[in-house]
Amino acid sequence: MSNQMILPRILQVGANASETVSTVLATLGCSRPLIITDKMMVQLGYAGRIQEGLAANGRTAEIFADTVPEPTVDSIRAGVQKARAGDYDSIIALGGGSPIDSAKAIGILAKHGGEMRDYKFPRIVTEVGLPIIAVPTTAGTGSEVTRFTIITDEQNDEKMLCVGIGFMPVAALVDYNLTLSLPPRVTADTGIDALTHAIEAYVSQKANLYSDSQALAAMRLIGPNLRKAYRSGQDTAAREALMLGSTLAGVAFSAASVALVHGMSRPIGAFFHVPHGLSNAMLLPSVTAFSIPAAEERYAECARAMGVADRQDSTQTANGRLLAELRSINADLQVPMPEQFGIDRERFFSLMPTMAQQALASGSPGNNPRVPSVAEMVELYRGLW
């Protein structure tokens, strides 16, 4: 059996990788890019820096900075209007997962039309949109190297998973220097998101030899460095390891898919506006405990890769240490549970069956080593309280 791996055509990794954007545009034969980002990237000067680098090489670029956290159908529609109004031949997606996910959707819709729901999974999007150069500024989503985007439909608070080669950026410029200004909360949430990607890719029923190699490498980088980057944002060695780990985790789950944590996480984000990485963090320890009996050796390898168990430890011991480490990470990184986040308990409980149904419809729980029923997912949600 063979597996298909899809990667950006150009992957530039390391300090100052973002400064190569003009050269990459030339390599791709593009000259009229639209920068899609958010207002924070404009305020921090990152978008202006991209513009200056392009201007030094005789190129200009306008900015669309109205992307929103957890992108919505309406926010995408505004970006599509901007992209269609200009004579753009490419997109520079600058920011965290939300601007990059937004750019992926805008690139497809601007070229091919329709509504976002038309591209929702199980449809596999093979159409080629405007070419995207992704410049991530967080170490978490891995969106720069994945064939996925997630857009919320405000009409029913559903997070729509959209999948296909059409959403893969043609280039990714992975520059850890852009993460040095991240505040601790964002560092924590995006870092746990990346760790979840790696773990779920490794235990996924779609895991393969290639995705395994990337997932294990990602865990080796993220495990020892997540707390360091959280505690000291200017720790360049930790930031570099976390950034590369995030990208490798993205490669891993793009090849093997995510599983139950992500399936259950998306509805929490959609209904209660919890940042994606944070809702993953809320779920990761309990979903891992639920899943371990169906993949004991795989989870034990996760513990060893993260550095909390070694070869002398039994599978049972390694898994115990993995669960202890996941709980410890949440405690050390001050991850709030739903009640502490401010979610209304009555509304949460009333929506649990709907969230479980939406999780199931996403397809991600079916990749889990232990595939849950809707009733079991409801109990996992209940357990967060």
Summary of the structure (lengths in Angstrom):
residues: 385
radius of gyration: 19.7
end to end distance: 42.8
largest distance: 62.0
contacts: 1472
relative contact order: 0.11
helix: 59%
strand: 11%
